[in-house]
Amino acid sequence: MSLQFNKVILSGNLTRDVTLKILSGDRSVADFGLAINRRWKDANGEAKEDATFVDVQAWGRTADLCAQYLAKGRGCLVEGRLQMDTWEDKETGTRRSRLRVVAEAVQFTDSKPKDGAVDPTSPEVRPPRPDRPVTPPDQGEPPF
């Protein structure tokens, strides 16, 4: 029996704004780029860094939400599968290919909205919980 498995999980920052297209039947497709940075120290202890750039495509409701909440520079975690696209270049006639991630789930990993508005879920905006009274720090009580 041969086990075949196609699953990828990436976390990074968007390299460009999301491009949303509405196809026939009101089906949405969103495309964006993701940069994943890697830091390490070489044999001499010198800090090194490189980046991997990945094209991502999301469909349906996931595409709509990505277009609504993500923008260049925002962080997200993408869970999906790899897909190889091949085509013939119209200008040169050469065969081209590209490996991309088709997103099955996208999680937004930062709370900075793309339009600069205040995010209602951020801790600075949420009202205090009624079961936890707010104690000013100058009363000498521990903050927990």
N, C-alpha and C positions, 0 to 999 in steps of 0.2 A: 504494500500500500504506500502510496506517495502522498505526503502531506504538503499541501500548497496553502500559503497564507500570505495575504496582502494587507498589511495594516501599518500605519505610520502615525506617530504622535509628535508634533512639532510645537515649540513655543518660541515666539519671536516678535518682532515689530514690523508693521506694515511699511513697505518701501514706497507705496503710492496709494492714492485714494482708490476706493472700491469702484469698479465699473459695473453698473447694473444694466442688464438688458431684459426686456420683457418679450418673450417669444410667443408664438401662437398658442392660444388656449390659456393666456394669462400665466404662463409658467415663467418663473424668474431664474436668471443665471447671473452670478456675480463672480468677477475675476479680480484678484489682487495679488500682490507680491509680498512675500514674507522674508525677512532677513533674520538669520539665526547666528548669533555671535558666539565664538568659542575663544576662551582665554586659557593660556597655559604658560608654563615656564620651560625654557629650553634647558639643555644640559649645563649651561653656564649660569642658570638662575635668572636669565633675562626674561621679562614678561613679553609674551607674544599674543597676538590676537588675529583672528581671521573671521570672515563671514561667509555663510552659505546663503545663496538667494534661491528661493523656491517659488514657483507659480502655483497659485491655489485657485480652485474653482468650487463654488458652492451653488446649490440648486434649491428651488422652492422657498419655503419660509426661512430657511437658514440664509439664503441669498438676500432676502428682503431685510432681515435683521442685521446682517453684515453691512449692507449699504446704509442702513439707518444709523448705526452706532459706531462703525469703524471709520478711521481716516488715517492718512499717512502719519506714521510715528506711534500709533496706538499699539498696545500689546495684545496678543491673543494666543490661545492654545488651540491648535487644529488637530482633530482626530479624523483620519480618513484612509484612503487607499491610493496607491500609485497607479497612474494611467499613462501609457505611452501614446502620444499623438504623432502621426506621420502624415505628410502632405508633400505635394510637388510645388516648389517655388515657381510662381507665375513668371517672374522676371528671368530667372536663370535656367529653369527647367530641372534643377537638381532636386533630389529627394532630401527632405528635411525631417527632423524628428525632435520631439520635446517630451521630457518627463515632467508630469505635474501631479499635484495632490488633488484628488476630488474629496472635498470635505464632507464628512458625515455628521460632524458636530464641531461647533466653534464656541469657545468660551472666551469672553472678554476679560483680560487679566489686569486692566487698570480701570480707574473710575473717572478719567478725564473725558467728558463728552466732546464729540467732534466739533460742535458749534460754539464751544466756550461757555455754555450755560452751566449752571450749578447742577450737579448730579444729585437727584433726590435720595439716592441710596447711600451717599457718602456719609461717613460718621459725623462730619461737621454739620450736616443738614438734618439728620434724623433727630426727632425729639427724644428726650430722655425716657427710658422705660418707666412706667408707673410703679412697677414693683421694686425699683432701685432708686431711692431718693438721691438727688444730687447733693453732695456734701462739699462745700467750698474747701480748698486745700489749706486755708489758713487756720482751720480748727484743730489741727494737730492729729487728725485721724488718718489711718492708712488709706490709700486711694483704692483699695480693693474690697 
